[in-house]
């Protein structure tokens, strides 16, 4: 089993994916354990003094003015976890919760939080045991951290609340800890607060979305190329010298991918034969510009994610010189903005893909293809309603593109009077990525059928490889009307698990 070692300087995106999706074993470095012990000494020293210190010997949020006596401080830390574990709604996906816990452990191991080494070890033990706390959809405003989601995770560390075991069953967390020989933590000064105050949920979802979109943007380049070929369009617009004149790196990469897919095609350029066209439609001709802008958006979001992965997000922070200082690093704005930005790019990529699909199905614009790619138009409806489904998904994606981060709602008696809504931005982006996969799958389904209907013309080797792999996956080709939902589901799986890109890369080599 792959092992991820968590040190003091942050983690990588691949570490997050390994822990969240791959079930990697998590270990603490010796450096991290030493840093944890050193920062805890600072907290213990401050706790012994009569002066109030936020998070150590005071209440929280709007209640921070109360000094808490030593005999009540353990109770205070337990209470903040219990009271903040107030989420509602459906359960959040297992991979999101594992990313959430892993990233909180990353910050704890930085040595800036004042948490004891044994608490960090317990967090790693819970991850390694495959125990996943039950976290709910609603409860985070994306400021002061993803409070409710992280609280439900901390509650499980205390042996309270519910969690999912490695067998998938949901049971009391205390029972699951006992079965795996894990002793519940007894929180001390600052530890409850330190387990809650982070942007870990939204960051974990950003990292996973970036990985998914990296595959999807390559997939969309492939389906755009297939549509161009099926429409007998010209690949001259993909020439690298044209894209070098407008030097956006994402645009150049998308054009290069499309050109690689269309290499040696016997179908491109036939748009002048029977129905002369001066230019292809924007949805075909401008595919690299739209997909490329999305790729550059991914690059910006990846930079933000890398900075967050190297950060320690907590309040207050324990500084090496012995100070404990309050700060606002828990504010989710940097992450929330790029989550929303990605949702906009996703919606636009889906929109242009749907326009190409519609063009393939319209006999007035498809340059010789049968209406709706039907076998016997009139008797057969062909892919008419497949495009309806695609259009419904695109319409939903436009609604999901409305930014969550443009909203704010005050909380905690106006102490927390401006919040990021980053968790909400992340949740809707997950839905958007899921729906984009379906949109790309519908274009693939239509374009593959259209290519096959161009009898007498020879598609590119990469195109043939895609169609053959798609048919081998159980997705049927042209013919009379049949039950379409299973075909569309199979096409979706073909895109989602990377077989589409893999089929192309066997011919072209790695796409960009």
C-alpha positions, 0 to 999 in steps of 0.5 A, a space after each residue: 500500500 502506498 504511504 503518505 508521510 506528513 511533515 511540517 511543510 505541507 503536502 502535495 495534490 498527489 498526497 491528497 488524492 492518494 489519501 482521499 481516493 486511494 486509501 493510502 496509509 498516512 504516517 507522521 514524520 519525525 520532524 512533525 512529531 517534534 514540531 507538535 511537541 514544541 508548539 504544545 510546550 508553548 500552549 502549556 506554558 501560556 495555559 499556566 499563566 493568569 493572562 487570558 489567551 484566545 483559544 487557550 483560556 477564553 471562549 470563542 467567537 463572540 464569546 471570546 471575552 470570557 476568561 475560562 478557569 483551568 478546571 473548565 478548559 477540557 470541558 470547553 474544548 469538548 463543548 466547542 466540538 459538540 456544539 459545532 457539530 451541527 451539520 444537516 442534510 445528506 451525507 458528504 461523500 467518503 472521499 471528501 471527508 477523507 480529504 478533509 481529515 487528511 488536510 486538517 492533519 497536514 495543518 496540525 503537523 505544521 507545528 503552528 497549532 499547539 496540538 499534542 502529538 497523540 492527537 495527530 497520531 489518532 487522526 492518522 490512525 482513524 484514516 488508516 483504519 478506514 473510519 470515515 466520520 459522517 459529515 453533512 452537506 450544510 453547516 459551513 460558511 467558509 469562514 472560521 474554517 469549514 466549522 461544522 464539517 470539521 467538527 463532525 470529524 473531531 467528534 469522531 476522534 472523541 469517540 462520539 457521533 456516527 461514522 462509516 466503517 471500512 465495510 461501508 456500514 454507519 455505526 457509532 464512532 466509539 464502537 468503530 474506534 474500539 474495534 480498531 484499538 484506537 483510544 478516543 482523544 481527550 482534548 486539552 487547551 486549544 485542541 478543539 479549536 485547532 481541529 475546526 479552524 481550517 479551509 480543508 473541506 473546500 481545499 480538498 474538493 478543489 484538489 479533486 476537481 482539478 484532477 477530474 478536470 485535467 482529464 475532462 479537458 483532454 476528453 473535451 478536446 477529443 470530442 471536439 475533434 470528432 465533431 469537427 471531423 464528422 462535420 467535414 470541417 477544416 483542421 487548418 484553424 488548428 495550425 500551431 502558427 495561428 495559435 502562437 500569434 495569440 500566445 495563451 498556453 491553454 489555447 495552444 495545448 487544446 489546438 495541439 490535442 485536436 490536431 493530433 486526434 485529426 492527423 491523417 484524417 480523410 474527412 477534414 476539408 471536405 466542407 467545400 465539396 457539395 455545400 461550400 463554407 468559407 468558415 466553420 461555425 464558432 462552436 467548431 472553429 473556436 473550440 481551442 479558444 474556449 477550452 484553452 481559456 478553461 485550461 488557463 483557469 485550471 492553471 490559476 486554480 492549481 497555483 492557489 491550491 498549491 499555496 494552500 497545500 503549503 499553508 497552515 490555516 488555524 486561529 490562533 497560531 502558535 509562533 516559534 518564538 512563543 507567541 500565540 496570535 489571532 489572525 484571519 487565515 481561516 477566511 476561505 476567499 482565495 479558495 472560494 474565488 477559484 472554485 467559482 471561476 472553475 464552475 464558470 469555465 465548466 459551464 462554458 465548455 459544456 455549452 460549446 460542446 452542446 452546440 456542436 452536438 446540436 449541429 450534428 443532429 440538425 440536417 440543415 447544418 450537418 452537411 449531409 448527415 441524416 436528421 438527428 442521426 436517425 436510421 429512418 427519420 420520422 419512424 426513428 427519432 435518433 438522438 433527438 432526446 439525447 440532445 435534450 438531456 445534454 441541453 438540460 445538463 448545460 442549463 443546470 451548469 449555467 445555474 451552478 456557475 452563479 458564484 457562491 463567493 459573491 454572497 456573504 451572510 453574517 454570523 456569530 452575533 456579527 463577530 463573523 460578519 463577512 464569510 466566503 461561502 467557499 464550501 458552497 462553491 466547492 459543493 456546486 463545483 463537484 456537481 458541475 464536474 459530474 454534469 460536464 462529464 455527462 455532457 462530454 459523453 453525449 457529444 462523444 456518443 453523437 460524434 462517433 455515430 456521425 463519423 460512422 455515418 460518413 460512409 466512403 470517407 476515412 476517419 483519422 487513425 485516432 478517431 477509429 481507435 476511439 470508435 472501436 474502443 467505444 463499441 468494445 465497451 458496449 456502446 452500440 453504433 448507428 441503427 434503429 431506435 433503441 433504449 438509449 439510457 444504457 448507451 449514454 450511461 456506458 459512454 459516460 463511464 467511458 469518459 469518466 474512467 479515462 478510457 476515451 483519452 487512453 484510446 486516443 493516446 495509444 495512437 497519438 502519444 500523451 495529450 497535453 
